[in-house]
Amino acid sequence: MEATHVDPAEAVQAFLDLGARTMVPIHYDTLVNGFDAPGEARATLVKVMKERGLGEERVRILPIGGQAVITSR
């Protein structure tokens, strides 16, 4: 699906390249995908976050159906 999606490492790099303050990953583990095991994308994202020194205050991983208020400061 690389023509229309990015993997977790690419998503984090795009987030950093754009200079965004907050990243909210979406639609992980919501569809059956023959290439990823359930939970794999989230686990990979958490690993990449740790490698890049990003905490949960910058990358907001919400539960499926979860909501968050993100302000512009």
Biopython code that builds the backbone (N, CA, C, O; Angstrom):
import numpy as np
from Bio.PDB.StructureBuilder import StructureBuilder

atoms = [
    (1, "MET", "N", (0.817, -1.200, 0.000)),
    (1, "MET", "CA", (0.000, 0.000, 0.000)),
    (1, "MET", "C", (0.855, 1.256, 0.000)),
    (1, "MET", "O", (0.358, 2.340, 0.304)),
    (2, "GLU", "N", (2.110, 1.131, -0.330)),
    (2, "GLU", "CA", (3.002, 2.276, -0.230)),
    (2, "GLU", "C", (2.683, 3.400, -1.212)),
    (2, "GLU", "O", (3.175, 4.516, -1.046)),
    (3, "ALA", "N", (1.875, 3.128, -2.224)),
    (3, "ALA", "CA", (1.504, 4.200, -3.152)),
    (3, "ALA", "C", (0.564, 5.212, -2.502)),
    (3, "ALA", "O", (0.522, 6.371, -2.914)),
    (4, "THR", "N", (-0.189, 4.782, -1.493)),
    (4, "THR", "CA", (-1.170, 5.679, -0.874)),
    (4, "THR", "C", (-1.014, 5.819, 0.639)),
    (4, "THR", "O", (-1.733, 6.606, 1.254)),
    (5, "HIS", "N", (-0.101, 5.081, 1.249)),
    (5, "HIS", "CA", (0.085, 5.125, 2.696)),
    (5, "HIS", "C", (1.574, 5.211, 3.025)),
    (5, "HIS", "O", (2.426, 4.920, 2.186)),
    (6, "VAL", "N", (1.867, 5.608, 4.235)),
    (6, "VAL", "CA", (3.244, 5.603, 4.731)),
    (6, "VAL", "C", (3.321, 4.651, 5.913)),
    (6, "VAL", "O", (2.323, 4.395, 6.587)),
    (7, "ASP", "N", (4.513, 4.131, 6.157)),
    (7, "ASP", "CA", (4.690, 3.276, 7.328)),
    (7, "ASP", "C", (4.974, 4.176, 8.534)),
    (7, "ASP", "O", (5.157, 5.382, 8.368)),
    (8, "PRO", "N", (5.015, 3.613, 9.731)),
    (8, "PRO", "CA", (5.204, 4.450, 10.919)),
    (8, "PRO", "C", (6.468, 5.311, 10.888)),
    (8, "PRO", "O", (6.425, 6.472, 11.295)),
    (9, "ALA", "N", (7.573, 4.774, 10.421)),
    (9, "ALA", "CA", (8.813, 5.555, 10.364)),
    (9, "ALA", "C", (8.683, 6.716, 9.380)),
    (9, "ALA", "O", (9.158, 7.818, 9.654)),
    (10, "GLU", "N", (8.049, 6.477, 8.248)),
    (10, "GLU", "CA", (7.839, 7.543, 7.267)),
    (10, "GLU", "C", (6.880, 8.603, 7.807)),
    (10, "GLU", "O", (7.058, 9.793, 7.550)),
    (11, "ALA", "N", (5.873, 8.172, 8.551)),
    (11, "ALA", "CA", (4.924, 9.118, 9.142)),
    (11, "ALA", "C", (5.632, 10.032, 10.141)),
    (11, "ALA", "O", (5.404, 11.242, 10.146)),
    (12, "VAL", "N", (6.483, 9.463, 10.980)),
    (12, "VAL", "CA", (7.232, 10.269, 11.949)),
    (12, "VAL", "C", (8.163, 11.232, 11.221)),
    (12, "VAL", "O", (8.276, 12.393, 11.613)),
    (13, "GLN", "N", (8.829, 10.768, 10.173)),
    (13, "GLN", "CA", (9.727, 11.651, 9.425)),
    (13, "GLN", "C", (8.959, 12.800, 8.790)),
    (13, "GLN", "O", (9.427, 13.938, 8.813)),
    (14, "ALA", "N", (7.790, 12.524, 8.225)),
    (14, "ALA", "CA", (6.969, 13.587, 7.638)),
    (14, "ALA", "C", (6.552, 14.589, 8.711)),
    (14, "ALA", "O", (6.587, 15.798, 8.483)),
    (15, "PHE", "N", (6.160, 14.091, 9.867)),
    (15, "PHE", "CA", (5.789, 14.937, 11.000)),
    (15, "PHE", "C", (6.940, 15.877, 11.361)),
    (15, "PHE", "O", (6.732, 17.076, 11.548)),
    (16, "LEU", "N", (8.139, 15.338, 11.457)),
    (16, "LEU", "CA", (9.308, 16.153, 11.796)),
    (16, "LEU", "C", (9.658, 17.115, 10.667)),
    (16, "LEU", "O", (9.968, 18.279, 10.920)),
    (17, "ASP", "N", (9.612, 16.642, 9.428)),
    (17, "ASP", "CA", (9.925, 17.496, 8.278)),
    (17, "ASP", "C", (8.979, 18.688, 8.188)),
    (17, "ASP", "O", (9.392, 19.785, 7.811)),
    (18, "LEU", "N", (7.724, 18.477, 8.531)),
    (18, "LEU", "CA", (6.729, 19.545, 8.473)),
    (18, "LEU", "C", (6.831, 20.519, 9.646)),
    (18, "LEU", "O", (6.243, 21.600, 9.614)),
    (19, "GLY", "N", (7.577, 20.131, 10.677)),
    (19, "GLY", "CA", (7.709, 20.986, 11.847)),
    (19, "GLY", "C", (6.433, 21.068, 12.667)),
    (19, "GLY", "O", (6.190, 22.060, 13.355)),
    (20, "ALA", "N", (5.625, 20.031, 12.593)),
    (20, "ALA", "CA", (4.359, 20.018, 13.325)),
    (20, "ALA", "C", (4.612, 19.875, 14.828)),
    (20, "ALA", "O", (5.628, 19.323, 15.251)),
    (21, "ARG", "N", (3.672, 20.380, 15.620)),
    (21, "ARG", "CA", (3.792, 20.248, 17.073)),
    (21, "ARG", "C", (3.186, 18.943, 17.568)),
    (21, "ARG", "O", (3.653, 18.370, 18.552)),
    (22, "THR", "N", (2.142, 18.471, 16.882)),
    (22, "THR", "CA", (1.425, 17.286, 17.335)),
    (22, "THR", "C", (1.143, 16.366, 16.162)),
    (22, "THR", "O", (0.808, 16.819, 15.067)),
    (23, "MET", "N", (1.284, 15.067, 16.402)),
    (23, "MET", "CA", (0.944, 14.049, 15.407)),
    (23, "MET", "C", (-0.123, 13.148, 16.010)),
    (23, "MET", "O", (-0.009, 12.717, 17.157)),
    (24, "VAL", "N", (-1.164, 12.868, 15.227)),
    (24, "VAL", "CA", (-2.214, 11.949, 15.655)),
    (24, "VAL", "C", (-2.340, 10.870, 14.584)),
    (24, "VAL", "O", (-2.966, 11.101, 13.550)),
    (25, "PRO", "N", (-1.753, 9.694, 14.817)),
    (25, "PRO", "CA", (-1.867, 8.624, 13.827)),
    (25, "PRO", "C", (-3.317, 8.148, 13.719)),
    (25, "PRO", "O", (-4.041, 8.090, 14.714)),
    (26, "ILE", "N", (-3.726, 7.810, 12.495)),
    (26, "ILE", "CA", (-5.114, 7.397, 12.280)),
    (26, "ILE", "C", (-5.195, 6.082, 11.532)),
    (26, "ILE", "O", (-4.248, 5.678, 10.858)),
    (27, "HIS", "N", (-6.273, 5.453, 11.650)),
    (27, "HIS", "CA", (-6.711, 4.207, 11.031)),
    (27, "HIS", "C", (-5.708, 3.050, 11.071)),
    (27, "HIS", "O", (-5.641, 2.246, 10.141)),
    (28, "TYR", "N", (-4.938, 2.974, 12.142)),
    (28, "TYR", "CA", (-4.113, 1.777, 12.356)),
    (28, "TYR", "C", (-5.000, 0.736, 13.033)),
    (28, "TYR", "O", (-5.857, 1.076, 13.849)),
    (29, "ASP", "N", (-4.792, -0.516, 12.696)),
    (29, "ASP", "CA", (-5.546, -1.643, 13.276)),
    (29, "ASP", "C", (-7.056, -1.563, 13.045)),
    (29, "ASP", "O", (-7.819, -2.220, 13.753)),
    (30, "THR", "N", (-7.498, -0.773, 12.070)),
    (30, "THR", "CA", (-8.935, -0.699, 11.810)),
    (30, "THR", "C", (-9.348, -1.557, 10.624)),
    (30, "THR", "O", (-10.530, -1.863, 10.470)),
    (31, "LEU", "N", (-8.410, -1.944, 9.796)),
    (31, "LEU", "CA", (-8.682, -2.778, 8.627)),
    (31, "LEU", "C", (-7.771, -4.004, 8.668)),
    (31, "LEU", "O", (-6.636, -3.934, 9.140)),
    (32, "VAL", "N", (-8.276, -5.106, 8.175)),
    (32, "VAL", "CA", (-7.432, -6.295, 8.056)),
    (32, "VAL", "C", (-6.493, -6.063, 6.881)),
    (32, "VAL", "O", (-6.939, -5.793, 5.766)),
    (33, "ASN", "N", (-5.214, -6.167, 7.130)),
    (33, "ASN", "CA", (-4.205, -5.935, 6.100)),
    (33, "ASN", "C", (-3.295, -7.147, 6.085)),
    (33, "ASN", "O", (-2.743, -7.519, 7.120)),
    (34, "GLY", "N", (-3.131, -7.762, 4.937)),
    (34, "GLY", "CA", (-2.335, -8.972, 4.843)),
    (34, "GLY", "C", (-0.865, -8.791, 5.158)),
    (34, "GLY", "O", (-0.144, -9.775, 5.321)),
    (35, "PHE", "N", (-0.401, -7.533, 5.250)),
    (35, "PHE", "CA", (1.019, -7.283, 5.470)),
    (35, "PHE", "C", (1.376, -6.987, 6.927)),
    (35, "PHE", "O", (2.523, -7.184, 7.331)),
    (36, "ASP", "N", (0.424, -6.523, 7.711)),
    (36, "ASP", "CA", (0.680, -6.177, 9.108)),
    (36, "ASP", "C", (-0.117, -7.079, 10.039)),
    (36, "ASP", "O", (-1.289, -7.365, 9.795)),
    (37, "ALA", "N", (0.525, -7.517, 11.093)),
    (37, "ALA", "CA", (-0.192, -8.250, 12.142)),
    (37, "ALA", "C", (-0.924, -7.233, 13.016)),
    (37, "ALA", "O", (-0.477, -6.091, 13.118)),
    (38, "PRO", "N", (-2.029, -7.612, 13.644)),
    (38, "PRO", "CA", (-2.712, -6.685, 14.543)),
    (38, "PRO", "C", (-1.741, -6.145, 15.606)),
    (38, "PRO", "O", (-1.024, -6.912, 16.249)),
    (39, "GLY", "N", (-1.728, -4.844, 15.776)),
    (39, "GLY", "CA", (-0.849, -4.206, 16.754)),
    (39, "GLY", "C", (0.545, -3.883, 16.242)),
    (39, "GLY", "O", (1.291, -3.162, 16.905)),
    (40, "GLU", "N", (0.912, -4.402, 15.078)),
    (40, "GLU", "CA", (2.274, -4.201, 14.569)),
    (40, "GLU", "C", (2.570, -2.736, 14.260)),
    (40, "GLU", "O", (3.636, -2.240, 14.622)),
    (41, "ALA", "N", (1.657, -2.038, 13.604)),
    (41, "ALA", "CA", (1.908, -0.639, 13.247)),
    (41, "ALA", "C", (2.093, 0.220, 14.495)),
    (41, "ALA", "O", (2.995, 1.056, 14.547)),
    (42, "ARG", "N", (1.239, 0.015, 15.501)),
    (42, "ARG", "CA", (1.362, 0.789, 16.738)),
    (42, "ARG", "C", (2.686, 0.493, 17.438)),
    (42, "ARG", "O", (3.366, 1.411, 17.895)),
    (43, "ALA", "N", (3.051, -0.781, 17.523)),
    (43, "ALA", "CA", (4.305, -1.156, 18.177)),
    (43, "ALA", "C", (5.497, -0.554, 17.441)),
    (43, "ALA", "O", (6.447, -0.084, 18.068)),
    (44, "THR", "N", (5.447, -0.568, 16.126)),
    (44, "THR", "CA", (6.532, 0.022, 15.341)),
    (44, "THR", "C", (6.590, 1.522, 15.556)),
    (44, "THR", "O", (7.675, 2.090, 15.681)),
    (45, "LEU", "N", (5.431, 2.173, 15.602)),
    (45, "LEU", "CA", (5.398, 3.616, 15.851)),
    (45, "LEU", "C", (6.005, 3.952, 17.205)),
    (45, "LEU", "O", (6.801, 4.886, 17.305)),
    (46, "VAL", "N", (5.650, 3.221, 18.234)),
    (46, "VAL", "CA", (6.195, 3.466, 19.576)),
    (46, "VAL", "C", (7.715, 3.295, 19.565)),
    (46, "VAL", "O", (8.427, 4.077, 20.194)),
    (47, "LYS", "N", (8.212, 2.293, 18.865)),
    (47, "LYS", "CA", (9.661, 2.070, 18.756)),
    (47, "LYS", "C", (10.337, 3.256, 18.064)),
    (47, "LYS", "O", (11.370, 3.741, 18.525)),
    (48, "VAL", "N", (9.753, 3.718, 16.964)),
    (48, "VAL", "CA", (10.317, 4.852, 16.226)),
    (48, "VAL", "C", (10.259, 6.116, 17.082)),
    (48, "VAL", "O", (11.200, 6.909, 17.071)),
    (49, "MET", "N", (9.177, 6.312, 17.817)),
    (49, "MET", "CA", (9.074, 7.470, 18.706)),
    (49, "MET", "C", (10.215, 7.480, 19.711)),
    (49, "MET", "O", (10.844, 8.514, 19.933)),
    (50, "LYS", "N", (10.480, 6.339, 20.314)),
    (50, "LYS", "CA", (11.569, 6.247, 21.296)),
    (50, "LYS", "C", (12.906, 6.539, 20.648)),
    (50, "LYS", "O", (13.728, 7.258, 21.215)),
    (51, "GLU", "N", (13.134, 5.989, 19.465)),
    (51, "GLU", "CA", (14.391, 6.216, 18.749)),
    (51, "GLU", "C", (14.597, 7.690, 18.411)),
    (51, "GLU", "O", (15.727, 8.177, 18.407)),
    (52, "ARG", "N", (13.499, 8.402, 18.126)),
    (52, "ARG", "CA", (13.579, 9.807, 17.730)),
    (52, "ARG", "C", (13.383, 10.765, 18.906)),
    (52, "ARG", "O", (13.383, 11.981, 18.718)),
    (53, "GLY", "N", (13.215, 10.227, 20.117)),
    (53, "GLY", "CA", (13.065, 11.064, 21.303)),
    (53, "GLY", "C", (11.725, 11.774, 21.386)),
    (53, "GLY", "O", (11.632, 12.858, 21.962)),
    (54, "LEU", "N", (10.683, 11.175, 20.815)),
    (54, "LEU", "CA", (9.357, 11.780, 20.836)),
    (54, "LEU", "C", (8.512, 11.134, 21.914)),
    (54, "LEU", "O", (8.449, 9.908, 22.008)),
    (55, "GLY", "N", (7.869, 11.943, 22.719)),
    (55, "GLY", "CA", (7.002, 11.421, 23.769)),
    (55, "GLY", "C", (5.543, 11.536, 23.387)),
    (55, "GLY", "O", (5.194, 12.038, 22.318)),
    (56, "GLU", "N", (4.706, 11.062, 24.280)),
    (56, "GLU", "CA", (3.265, 11.050, 24.038)),
    (56, "GLU", "C", (2.659, 12.451, 24.018)),
    (56, "GLU", "O", (1.519, 12.615, 23.582)),
    (57, "GLU", "N", (3.385, 13.457, 24.476)),
    (57, "GLU", "CA", (2.871, 14.818, 24.393)),
    (57, "GLU", "C", (2.960, 15.339, 22.958)),
    (57, "GLU", "O", (2.241, 16.272, 22.601)),
    (58, "ARG", "N", (3.819, 14.760, 22.137)),
    (58, "ARG", "CA", (3.951, 15.167, 20.725)),
    (58, "ARG", "C", (3.219, 14.225, 19.779)),
    (58, "ARG", "O", (2.638, 14.668, 18.788)),
    (59, "VAL", "N", (3.242, 12.932, 20.076)),
    (59, "VAL", "CA", (2.549, 11.946, 19.247)),
    (59, "VAL", "C", (1.412, 11.380, 20.085)),
    (59, "VAL", "O", (1.642, 10.622, 21.028)),
    (60, "ARG", "N", (0.199, 11.747, 19.738)),
    (60, "ARG", "CA", (-0.985, 11.372, 20.507)),
    (60, "ARG", "C", (-1.606, 10.122, 19.903)),
    (60, "ARG", "O", (-2.348, 10.209, 18.924)),
    (61, "ILE", "N", (-1.315, 8.968, 20.472)),
    (61, "ILE", "CA", (-1.876, 7.711, 19.989)),
    (61, "ILE", "C", (-3.189, 7.487, 20.730)),
    (61, "ILE", "O", (-3.200, 7.147, 21.913)),
    (62, "LEU", "N", (-4.281, 7.679, 20.023)),
    (62, "LEU", "CA", (-5.599, 7.541, 20.620)),
    (62, "LEU", "C", (-6.115, 6.124, 20.434)),
    (62, "LEU", "O", (-5.740, 5.445, 19.479)),
    (63, "PRO", "N", (-6.971, 5.674, 21.338)),
    (63, "PRO", "CA", (-7.612, 4.381, 21.105)),
    (63, "PRO", "C", (-8.558, 4.508, 19.912)),
    (63, "PRO", "O", (-8.993, 5.610, 19.577)),
    (64, "ILE", "N", (-8.870, 3.404, 19.286)),
    (64, "ILE", "CA", (-9.809, 3.435, 18.159)),
    (64, "ILE", "C", (-11.105, 4.065, 18.632)),
    (64, "ILE", "O", (-11.685, 3.638, 19.630)),
    (65, "GLY", "N", (-11.556, 5.077, 17.917)),
    (65, "GLY", "CA", (-12.760, 5.825, 18.291)),
    (65, "GLY", "C", (-12.498, 6.942, 19.281)),
    (65, "GLY", "O", (-13.416, 7.680, 19.639)),
    (66, "GLY", "N", (-11.251, 7.079, 19.730)),
    (66, "GLY", "CA", (-10.915, 8.093, 20.725)),
    (66, "GLY", "C", (-10.921, 9.496, 20.146)),
    (66, "GLY", "O", (-10.871, 9.677, 18.929)),
    (67, "GLN", "N", (-10.981, 10.476, 21.015)),
    (67, "GLN", "CA", (-11.001, 11.877, 20.626)),
    (67, "GLN", "C", (-9.987, 12.660, 21.436)),
    (67, "GLN", "O", (-9.634, 12.277, 22.551)),
    (68, "ALA", "N", (-9.526, 13.751, 20.871)),
    (68, "ALA", "CA", (-8.612, 14.632, 21.590)),
    (68, "ALA", "C", (-8.863, 16.068, 21.144)),
    (68, "ALA", "O", (-9.251, 16.318, 20.003)),
    (69, "VAL", "N", (-8.641, 16.992, 22.045)),
    (69, "VAL", "CA", (-8.681, 18.413, 21.708)),
    (69, "VAL", "C", (-7.243, 18.859, 21.557)),
    (69, "VAL", "O", (-6.435, 18.707, 22.473)),
    (70, "ILE", "N", (-6.930, 19.408, 20.406)),
    (70, "ILE", "CA", (-5.570, 19.877, 20.127)),
    (70, "ILE", "C", (-5.669, 21.370, 19.863)),
    (70, "ILE", "O", (-6.359, 21.799, 18.938)),
    (71, "THR", "N", (-4.988, 22.150, 20.666)),
    (71, "THR", "CA", (-5.069, 23.603, 20.542)),
    (71, "THR", "C", (-3.887, 24.143, 19.744)),
    (71, "THR", "O", (-2.865, 23.476, 19.587)),
    (72, "SER", "N", (-4.048, 25.339, 19.255)),
    (72, "SER", "CA", (-2.973, 25.978, 18.494)),
    (72, "SER", "C", (-2.014, 26.742, 19.396)),
    (72, "SER", "O", (-1.034, 27.313, 18.920)),
    (73, "ARG", "N", (-2.286, 26.756, 20.674)),
    (73, "ARG", "CA", (-1.523, 27.446, 21.722)),
    (73, "ARG", "C", (-1.759, 28.892, 21.672)),
    (73, "ARG", "O", (-1.202, 29.637, 22.477)),
]
sb = StructureBuilder()
sb.init_structure("model")
sb.init_model(0)
sb.init_chain("A")
sb.init_seg("    ")
for serial, (resi, resn, name, xyz) in enumerate(atoms, 1):
    if name == "N":
        sb.init_residue(resn, " ", resi, " ")
    sb.init_atom(name, np.array(xyz, "f"), 0.0, 1.0, " ", f" {name:<3s}", serial, name[0])
structure = sb.get_structure()
